[in-house]
Each structure stands twice: as structure tokens, then as C-alpha cells.
Amino acid sequence: MRLVPVASLLAVALVASPAAARLYGDAKMSGHIGGGVMIPLADAGDRLYGGFNITMGGTFWPGPGPLGVMLETSYQRNTINHDVLKALGVPGGHTIVLPLNVNALLCPRRSGRYGYYLTGGGGIYVVNAKATAPGTGYCDPWFWGWCSGEQTLAEATRARPGLDGGIGLLYDTGNECEIYLETRYHYVFLQDNRTFQFVPITLGLRF
């Protein structure tokens, strides 16, 4: 009987494993969920403090190769900084960005537990800005009784186009999922030649 080299057997086992199959695009679908910080840049960086993000999405792999199509949404929230609030004459405020992105996802094949991927694309960004003041709200006393809340002084919401691109690092846990650490640059086109630029740094799971 012809012997197969041990290295070849290990390589076949790696590629055939469920985690490797999802990572390399051999499975038809994969998902991901994560969270982290959101860093505003340029004009947004002058007006907002750093915030947080929650991200989730899925990737469709049309073939056995390393290229997939990713659909992703996230929740990005930042507090308006003190100087801007003072200039506006309001006590509080924040922004919320809700992107819906369609991206290409490239995961080169690799050996071992570590890998990386590249992603880029674009989508629609729902940008909400709200000026607030402290207030008291009433909740159903059966459940919560009185609870603190906030009063909305002014609010504006716009849906605008944008682009994004980034890179992620991967670690195969061996339990049919990968840990990922990603940084992504987003460029949103606002009105009057203004932009909203930000970089989320996200830690999460791909499964």
C-alpha cells in the first residue's frame, strides 16, 4: 500500500475541518458578531468623543475559493463633545450611525491557526444626531416604577451613501469558530461636501 506523507494528511485535515471550511470559503454561509470602540476622524473627530460599536453580519461564499460577499450592519454611537455642546447651548447630545454595507471579503488560504482577511465595499449609512437634556420619564410601575430618562431638544436623521475598507486578523479556536480583530475605515458622504469619517476597532467571533 502506498504511504501518504504525514504533512499531506495534516494539510487535508486542516482544509476539511469545519472552522477552516468557513474561513476559506468552502462553506456556503458564515456569520459574525462583535463589538468594540468607534474612533471618529477629521471633522467628526473635532466634534465627537470616541464611542462604541456593535456589529453583526453574514458572508456568502459562491465557490470554494477565498472570495466571499458579506452583508453587514452595525450600531455606532458617540457622545458630542463639551465644546460643541457649549457652542450650541445644549446640555447633552449624541450621534448614532447605522450602516448597512455590502462588501467583498478576501480570506487567503493559510496553514495553522492564524490568518487574515481583507474587506471593502460600501452601503447606506443612517446618521442620527440628537441634542438632549436631563429629564424624568415614567415607566409602568408594575415593572419598573419611576426611571430616569432624557428629553430630546432637537433631532435630525439622514440616510447617506458611503464607502468602507479594512483588514482583520483571525485565530481558529478549534471549536468551529474563529476569533477576529478588525479595523475598518468608513467614509460617509454628507451634504454640502461634508463627510463623516470613522474607524471602528472590533473584536468578535466568526462562525
C-alpha positions as a LaTeX table, in Angstrom:
\begin{tabular}{lrrr}
\hline
Residue & $x$ (\AA) & $y$ (\AA) & $z$ (\AA) \\
\hline
Met1 & 0.00 & 0.00 & 0.00 \\
Arg2 & 1.33 & 3.43 & $-0.92$ \\
Leu3 & 2.09 & 5.67 & 2.09 \\
Val4 & 0.88 & 9.28 & 2.18 \\
Pro5 & 3.26 & 11.76 & 3.79 \\
Val6 & 2.20 & 12.93 & 7.23 \\
Ala7 & 2.40 & 16.59 & 6.18 \\
Ser8 & $-0.11$ & 15.97 & 3.38 \\
Leu9 & $-2.54$ & 14.30 & 5.76 \\
Leu10 & $-2.34$ & 17.25 & 8.15 \\
Ala11 & $-2.96$ & 19.72 & 5.35 \\
Val12 & $-6.04$ & 17.80 & 4.17 \\
Ala13 & $-7.37$ & 17.60 & 7.72 \\
Leu14 & $-6.96$ & 21.35 & 8.20 \\
Val15 & $-8.75$ & 22.33 & 5.00 \\
Ala16 & $-11.52$ & 19.82 & 5.64 \\
Ser17 & $-12.18$ & 20.95 & 9.21 \\
Pro18 & $-15.41$ & 22.93 & 9.82 \\
Ala19 & $-13.58$ & 26.04 & 11.04 \\
Ala20 & $-11.21$ & 26.05 & 8.09 \\
Ala21 & $-14.09$ & 25.46 & 5.70 \\
Arg22 & $-15.89$ & 28.58 & 6.89 \\
Leu23 & $-12.72$ & 30.64 & 6.93 \\
Tyr24 & $-11.58$ & 29.69 & 3.45 \\
Gly25 & $-14.96$ & 29.89 & 1.75 \\
Asp26 & $-15.65$ & 26.14 & 1.38 \\
Ala27 & $-18.95$ & 26.57 & 3.25 \\
Lys28 & $-21.82$ & 28.43 & 1.59 \\
Met29 & $-22.59$ & 30.72 & 4.50 \\
Ser30 & $-20.83$ & 32.06 & 7.60 \\
Gly31 & $-21.73$ & 34.63 & 10.22 \\
His32 & $-20.03$ & 37.01 & 12.61 \\
Ile33 & $-20.80$ & 39.18 & 15.63 \\
Gly34 & $-18.59$ & 41.56 & 17.57 \\
Gly35 & $-18.17$ & 44.85 & 19.35 \\
Gly36 & $-15.55$ & 47.42 & 20.26 \\
Val37 & $-14.62$ & 51.07 & 20.07 \\
Met38 & $-15.50$ & 53.64 & 17.43 \\
Ile39 & $-12.96$ & 56.40 & 16.70 \\
Pro40 & $-14.25$ & 59.49 & 14.85 \\
Leu41 & $-11.83$ & 61.16 & 12.42 \\
Ala42 & $-11.40$ & 64.53 & 10.68 \\
Asp43 & $-14.40$ & 66.85 & 11.24 \\
Ala44 & $-16.23$ & 64.18 & 13.23 \\
Gly45 & $-13.17$ & 63.83 & 15.46 \\
Asp46 & $-13.36$ & 67.54 & 16.27 \\
Arg47 & $-16.99$ & 67.25 & 17.34 \\
Leu48 & $-17.35$ & 63.81 & 18.92 \\
Tyr49 & $-15.76$ & 61.79 & 21.68 \\
Gly50 & $-14.77$ & 58.20 & 20.99 \\
Gly51 & $-17.67$ & 55.77 & 21.24 \\
Phe52 & $-18.57$ & 52.12 & 20.83 \\
Asn53 & $-19.84$ & 49.77 & 18.14 \\
Ile54 & $-21.84$ & 46.55 & 17.93 \\
Thr55 & $-21.52$ & 44.65 & 14.65 \\
Met56 & $-23.17$ & 41.61 & 13.07 \\
Gly57 & $-23.34$ & 40.14 & 9.59 \\
Gly58 & $-23.07$ & 37.16 & 7.30 \\
Thr59 & $-20.94$ & 36.10 & 4.34 \\
Phe60 & $-21.99$ & 34.13 & 1.27 \\
Trp61 & $-19.24$ & 32.06 & $-0.39$ \\
Pro62 & $-20.21$ & 31.45 & $-4.05$ \\
Gly63 & $-17.43$ & 28.90 & $-4.60$ \\
Pro64 & $-14.58$ & 27.04 & $-2.92$ \\
Gly65 & $-12.19$ & 29.97 & $-3.36$ \\
Pro66 & $-11.20$ & 32.65 & $-0.85$ \\
Leu67 & $-13.60$ & 35.37 & $-2.09$ \\
Gly68 & $-16.97$ & 35.95 & $-0.43$ \\
Val69 & $-19.76$ & 38.55 & $-0.39$ \\
Met70 & $-20.50$ & 40.00 & 3.04 \\
Leu71 & $-23.68$ & 41.75 & 4.21 \\
Glu72 & $-23.18$ & 43.62 & 7.49 \\
Thr73 & $-24.92$ & 46.07 & 9.77 \\
Ser74 & $-23.70$ & 47.78 & 12.93 \\
Tyr75 & $-24.62$ & 50.25 & 15.65 \\
Gln76 & $-22.11$ & 53.08 & 16.17 \\
Arg77 & $-22.69$ & 55.59 & 18.98 \\
Asn78 & $-20.69$ & 58.66 & 20.06 \\
Thr79 & $-21.23$ & 61.49 & 22.52 \\
Ile80 & $-20.95$ & 65.07 & 21.26 \\
Asn81 & $-18.01$ & 66.78 & 22.93 \\
His82 & $-18.31$ & 69.52 & 25.53 \\
Asp83 & $-17.07$ & 72.41 & 23.36 \\
Val84 & $-19.66$ & 71.72 & 20.65 \\
Leu85 & $-22.46$ & 71.39 & 23.21 \\
Lys86 & $-21.43$ & 74.69 & 24.79 \\
Ala87 & $-21.41$ & 76.42 & 21.40 \\
Leu88 & $-24.88$ & 75.03 & 20.64 \\
Gly89 & $-26.19$ & 75.97 & 24.05 \\
Val90 & $-27.48$ & 72.48 & 24.89 \\
Pro91 & $-26.55$ & 70.28 & 27.87 \\
Gly92 & $-26.13$ & 66.98 & 26.06 \\
Gly93 & $-26.17$ & 65.15 & 22.77 \\
His94 & $-25.01$ & 62.13 & 20.81 \\
Thr95 & $-24.83$ & 60.64 & 17.34 \\
Ile96 & $-25.86$ & 57.18 & 16.17 \\
Val97 & $-24.72$ & 55.70 & 12.85 \\
Leu98 & $-26.44$ & 52.61 & 11.44 \\
Pro99 & $-24.56$ & 51.33 & 8.36 \\
Leu100 & $-25.81$ & 48.65 & 6.00 \\
Asn101 & $-22.80$ & 47.52 & 3.93 \\
Val102 & $-22.25$ & 45.07 & 1.09 \\
Asn103 & $-18.57$ & 44.14 & 0.88 \\
Ala104 & $-16.19$ & 41.80 & $-0.87$ \\
Leu105 & $-14.31$ & 39.60 & 1.63 \\
Leu106 & $-10.97$ & 38.04 & 0.70 \\
Cys107 & $-9.63$ & 35.29 & 3.01 \\
Pro108 & $-6.33$ & 33.90 & 1.65 \\
Arg109 & $-5.68$ & 30.25 & 2.47 \\
Arg110 & $-3.17$ & 29.64 & 5.22 \\
Ser111 & $-1.85$ & 26.85 & 7.41 \\
Gly112 & $-2.02$ & 26.87 & 11.17 \\
Arg113 & $-4.44$ & 28.69 & 13.44 \\
Tyr114 & $-3.68$ & 32.26 & 12.38 \\
Gly115 & $-4.90$ & 34.09 & 9.31 \\
Tyr116 & $-6.11$ & 37.40 & 7.98 \\
Tyr117 & $-8.69$ & 38.84 & 5.62 \\
Leu118 & $-9.30$ & 41.99 & 3.58 \\
Thr119 & $-12.67$ & 43.60 & 3.03 \\
Gly120 & $-14.01$ & 46.56 & 1.09 \\
Gly121 & $-17.27$ & 47.88 & $-0.30$ \\
Gly122 & $-19.95$ & 50.40 & 0.53 \\
Gly123 & $-23.53$ & 50.95 & 1.52 \\
Ile124 & $-26.09$ & 53.21 & 3.11 \\
Tyr125 & $-25.42$ & 54.95 & 6.43 \\
Val126 & $-28.31$ & 56.20 & 8.53 \\
Val127 & $-26.85$ & 59.08 & 10.58 \\
Asn128 & $-28.83$ & 60.40 & 13.56 \\
Ala129 & $-27.81$ & 63.42 & 15.65 \\
Lys130 & $-29.71$ & 64.35 & 18.80 \\
Ala131 & $-29.50$ & 67.22 & 21.29 \\
Thr132 & $-30.76$ & 66.22 & 24.74 \\
Ala133 & $-31.40$ & 67.49 & 28.25 \\
Pro134 & $-31.81$ & 65.57 & 31.50 \\
Gly135 & $-35.38$ & 64.60 & 32.25 \\
Thr136 & $-37.60$ & 62.21 & 34.18 \\
Gly137 & $-39.64$ & 59.58 & 32.44 \\
Tyr138 & $-42.45$ & 57.42 & 33.77 \\
Cys139 & $-42.31$ & 53.67 & 33.34 \\
Asp140 & $-45.06$ & 51.17 & 34.09 \\
Pro141 & $-45.00$ & 50.85 & 37.92 \\
Trp142 & $-45.81$ & 47.16 & 37.68 \\
Phe143 & $-42.36$ & 46.59 & 36.18 \\
Trp144 & $-40.04$ & 49.49 & 36.87 \\
Gly145 & $-41.73$ & 52.39 & 38.65 \\
Trp146 & $-40.12$ & 55.79 & 38.09 \\
Cys147 & $-36.99$ & 55.79 & 35.98 \\
Ser148 & $-34.59$ & 58.41 & 34.71 \\
Gly149 & $-34.68$ & 59.46 & 31.08 \\
Glu150 & $-33.70$ & 62.30 & 28.76 \\
Gln151 & $-35.57$ & 64.94 & 26.88 \\
Thr152 & $-34.96$ & 65.42 & 23.16 \\
Leu153 & $-34.43$ & 69.07 & 22.29 \\
Ala154 & $-33.64$ & 68.62 & 18.59 \\
Glu155 & $-33.03$ & 65.68 & 16.28 \\
Ala156 & $-32.08$ & 65.08 & 12.66 \\
Thr157 & $-31.73$ & 61.84 & 10.69 \\
Arg158 & $-30.28$ & 61.36 & 7.21 \\
Ala159 & $-29.53$ & 58.31 & 5.05 \\
Arg160 & $-26.33$ & 58.86 & 3.09 \\
Pro161 & $-24.03$ & 56.73 & 0.87 \\
Gly162 & $-20.57$ & 55.70 & 2.00 \\
Leu163 & $-17.55$ & 53.50 & 1.41 \\
Asp164 & $-15.54$ & 51.28 & 3.72 \\
Gly165 & $-12.42$ & 49.10 & 3.72 \\
Gly166 & $-10.31$ & 47.31 & 6.26 \\
Ile167 & $-8.30$ & 44.33 & 7.43 \\
Gly168 & $-8.88$ & 41.67 & 10.06 \\
Leu169 & $-6.78$ & 39.12 & 11.94 \\
Leu170 & $-8.14$ & 35.64 & 12.65 \\
Tyr171 & $-7.46$ & 32.94 & 15.21 \\
Asp172 & $-9.00$ & 29.48 & 14.82 \\
Thr173 & $-10.20$ & 28.35 & 18.27 \\
Gly174 & $-10.63$ & 24.75 & 17.18 \\
Asn175 & $-14.28$ & 24.87 & 18.33 \\
Glu176 & $-15.88$ & 25.58 & 14.95 \\
Cys177 & $-15.41$ & 29.35 & 15.25 \\
Glu178 & $-12.71$ & 31.96 & 14.82 \\
Ile179 & $-11.86$ & 34.99 & 16.93 \\
Tyr180 & $-11.37$ & 38.09 & 14.80 \\
Leu181 & $-9.86$ & 41.51 & 15.44 \\
Glu182 & $-10.70$ & 44.04 & 12.74 \\
Thr183 & $-10.08$ & 47.67 & 11.94 \\
Arg184 & $-12.21$ & 49.34 & 9.26 \\
Tyr185 & $-12.22$ & 52.82 & 7.73 \\
His186 & $-15.63$ & 54.33 & 6.84 \\
Tyr187 & $-16.14$ & 57.39 & 4.66 \\
Val188 & $-19.70$ & 58.75 & 4.58 \\
Phe189 & $-20.78$ & 61.44 & 2.09 \\
Leu190 & $-22.88$ & 64.09 & 3.82 \\
Gln191 & $-24.50$ & 67.16 & 2.30 \\
Asp192 & $-22.59$ & 70.25 & 1.13 \\
Asn193 & $-19.31$ & 68.38 & 0.53 \\
Arg194 & $-19.07$ & 67.40 & 4.20 \\
Thr195 & $-18.03$ & 63.92 & 5.31 \\
Phe196 & $-18.36$ & 61.66 & 8.33 \\
Gln197 & $-15.21$ & 59.56 & 8.75 \\
Phe198 & $-14.66$ & 56.98 & 11.46 \\
Val199 & $-12.74$ & 53.80 & 12.30 \\
Pro200 & $-14.32$ & 51.04 & 14.40 \\
Ile201 & $-11.97$ & 48.54 & 16.04 \\
Thr202 & $-13.93$ & 45.34 & 16.58 \\
Leu203 & $-13.30$ & 42.11 & 18.46 \\
Gly204 & $-15.68$ & 39.24 & 17.83 \\
Leu205 & $-16.44$ & 35.73 & 16.62 \\
Arg206 & $-16.86$ & 34.28 & 13.13 \\
Phe207 & $-18.86$ & 31.07 & 12.94 \\
\hline
\end{tabular}
